Amino acid sequence: MTHFINDFFPIAVAFIKSVLSSFLPSWIVDIITIVISISVFIMFATIVVMSLVYFERRVIAWIQDRVGPNRTGPEGVLQPIADVIKLFAKEDIVPTNADPIVFKLSTFVMVFSALLVYTVIPFGPGMIISDLNIGVLYAVAITGLTAVGMLMAGWGSNNKYALLGAMRAAAQVISYEIPLVFSIIGVVMITGSLSTVSIVHGQEAWGGWRWNILLQPIGFVVYFISATAELNRTPFDLMEAESEIIAGYHIEYSGVRFALFFLAEYLNAFAVACLGATLFFGGWLGPILPPYVWFIIKAYALFFIFYWLRGTLPRVRIDQLMSLAWKYLLPAAVANVVLTGVGIWIYHALTA
Amino acid sequence: MLTDNPTGNLPTLEDETEQIVMNMGPQHPSTHGVFRMILTLSGETIVKADLEMGYLHRGVEKQCEEGTFVHNVTATDRLDYLAAMSNNLAYSIASEQLAGVEVPERAWYIRTIVCELQRIASHCVAVGTFGADVGTMFTPLQYAFREREMILDMFNMICGARMTLNYVRPGGVSLDLPEEFMPACRYFVDIMPAKIDEYESLLTGNEIFTARTKGVGVLRRDRALDYAVSGPTLRGSGPAYDVRRDAPYGIYDRFDFNVITEEAGDCFSRYLVRVREMRESVKIVKQALDQLPDGPYFAPLSRNFRPAVGESFSRIESPKGELGFYMVSDGSIAPYRCKIRAPSFINLGPLREMLVGHKVADAVVILGSIDIVLGEVDR
């Protein structure tokens, strides 16, 4: 029974496969199972994003000493659904002077790049869409794609606020990509693999508690700060700073397109939280509860820190943002790589 | 670690980029109303700033020539709508000087209490929105509005309105304090210092907040005096000038309070002055509550009184600065002329030179640190 609960999703996939392969050629079965898992995943992701938005509103309301949404459904849990319906019912406006192709395309670039990251995220043993052997590198590269979407949105809108936001986005995402990659290198060195599944398995020592955060505290701090900046969340939300450039690159978007931007933003943020849980907090490892539950708990706990920062901190300025990345985070990340190397060398010298 | 370069400008980045003109306002979340800044930008740096006001002009000064002296109090509510009590008071003092009435002592105490509460409420808005301008997710704003709400509830108790109060009138105040006011007010002054600590714990020591405000929008002492700015904007630059102490009106000479000054003249010192002034106002309210005498709260004055021919000038320390009313009477039931010295309007003077050389993001911070209310700027 525990085996059935813990491995529910792989068992379900295997069952569907066995039923279908009795009367279909194997390549069609593969395509169908992939389509089914992707559809299930997209539904799951949409529900996650709605829950994240709901939790964000409630947590920030709690920080700010107010109630937050509590009218639609019990404790307001249906509020995100109401919001989505509202956004879908709104008029989709394309400004007269905008570049319509770039303007419309950018939303898809954003959402696709956000969804693609989840390909390599292991929600549990066997619960990964594709266990690439360069998984971490792939995830980091795909997150960088959002800069392209933002630039397209800012340029295509033909609006000065949007352009300023897009320029800030390009500078910010490119700058923070570098400390982000360097912060992960420490983990990769310890594990000796770029595959996300291997990284989780590498943390199974010490009875499943040798989480990388214990060996890589500096790496985690640099990872989290860079990820916050890359995700464009407070205190680094310069590209959509509402008190300065109002909404930045997505100022001209309305209705469904705005909803897609919103979806992409939260998908990205959750992807980074998932990646953080995988790389530093032992992924699905944990006692008693099923592995995928542990994974979700860890990802939401990391996401809570995003809420917390958002409720507390003011926004930095563009030059301070740059100096933080290049003068402090990058040297810290490089020093962390060196330290890790020395540590591994000493470890090998002692155990050999 | 973030404060070594306050303006954030690189020394050798000379203008090889094309300058763009960006329009901020009149519809912009951070211009505190319908104010317009036309910024010429080189990259993100402001090289030129044109300021435009007047979108909220309603001709209040001209309206005052139409209504009677008592009618016009409602018009003053709409000047600085975050500090209606102070406007009412300045107007009433000028009218009383024309009419030559003696205001009862209890009325003066009530006026002092409500005006200092109003100062706290106005500074709550200033500090909270300043936090939002710097880029917080409205947490300081929510905290500050929580206490402002208590003050507005007290105003609701005493006169049935929350913002357009019409409470202080020529001759005294419109109604006596209700009995539930005293315990509410005492409770408020007891808890307020701890709440101010809470705002400070969110902002004052915050590394990012200080990096964003220290050394930004510096208004030097001599420039501040040249531009005749007043209120916290002036005291943030050094001069210790406060009408309550330097030209006491009413009963302010009976209270013990400090005039808060800061030397740096940047956004951070203006913010600090406001926070500390809230503490001083709490002190004044406490003393006034202890000394509050019994007696009439209104001098016998006809609703349509006709003052003698003459002129008068009153000035008070409103939350925004030195608020003055110059009134001329020709012996009729309405003023012949009513000129308002609006502190928000005059404090905007140095904004143009404070903006140049800073980043776009600092423009909203600098404007927020001056704390303007457009109802008063445009009149």
Boltz contact constraints between the chains, C-beta under 6 A:
constraints:
  - contact:
      token1: [A, 64]
      token2: [B, 139]
      max_distance: 6.0
  - contact:
      token1: [A, 64]
      token2: [B, 142]
      max_distance: 6.0
  - contact:
      token1: [A, 160]
      token2: [B, 22]
      max_distance: 6.0
  - contact:
      token1: [A, 234]
      token2: [B, 137]
      max_distance: 6.0
  - contact:
      token1: [A, 235]
      token2: [B, 208]
      max_distance: 6.0
  - contact:
      token1: [A, 243]
      token2: [B, 30]
      max_distance: 6.0
  - contact:
      token1: [A, 243]
      token2: [B, 133]
      max_distance: 6.0
  - contact:
      token1: [A, 243]
      token2: [B, 135]
      max_distance: 6.0
  - contact:
      token1: [A, 243]
      token2: [B, 364]
      max_distance: 6.0
  - contact:
      token1: [A, 244]
      token2: [B, 360]
      max_distance: 6.0
  - contact:
      token1: [A, 244]
      token2: [B, 361]
      max_distance: 6.0
  - contact:
      token1: [A, 244]
      token2: [B, 364]
      max_distance: 6.0
  - contact:
      token1: [A, 310]
      token2: [B, 137]
      max_distance: 6.0
  - contact:
      token1: [A, 311]
      token2: [B, 137]
      max_distance: 6.0
  - contact:
      token1: [A, 311]
      token2: [B, 139]
      max_distance: 6.0
  - contact:
      token1: [A, 313]
      token2: [B, 208]
      max_distance: 6.0
  - contact:
      token1: [A, 314]
      token2: [B, 134]
      max_distance: 6.0
  - contact:
      token1: [A, 314]
      token2: [B, 135]
      max_distance: 6.0
  - contact:
      token1: [A, 314]
      token2: [B, 136]
      max_distance: 6.0
  - contact:
      token1: [A, 314]
      token2: [B, 208]
      max_distance: 6.0
  - contact:
      token1: [A, 314]
      token2: [B, 209]
      max_distance: 6.0
  - contact:
      token1: [A, 315]
      token2: [B, 135]
      max_distance: 6.0
  - contact:
      token1: [A, 316]
      token2: [B, 208]
      max_distance: 6.0
  - contact:
      token1: [A, 317]
      token2: [B, 8]
      max_distance: 6.0
  - contact:
      token1: [A, 317]
      token2: [B, 359]
      max_distance: 6.0
  - contact:
      token1: [A, 317]
      token2: [B, 361]
      max_distance: 6.0
  - contact:
      token1: [A, 318]
      token2: [B, 44]
      max_distance: 6.0
  - contact:
      token1: [A, 319]
      token2: [B, 8]
      max_distance: 6.0
  - contact:
      token1: [A, 320]
      token2: [B, 2]
      max_distance: 6.0
  - contact:
      token1: [A, 320]
      token2: [B, 211]
      max_distance: 6.0
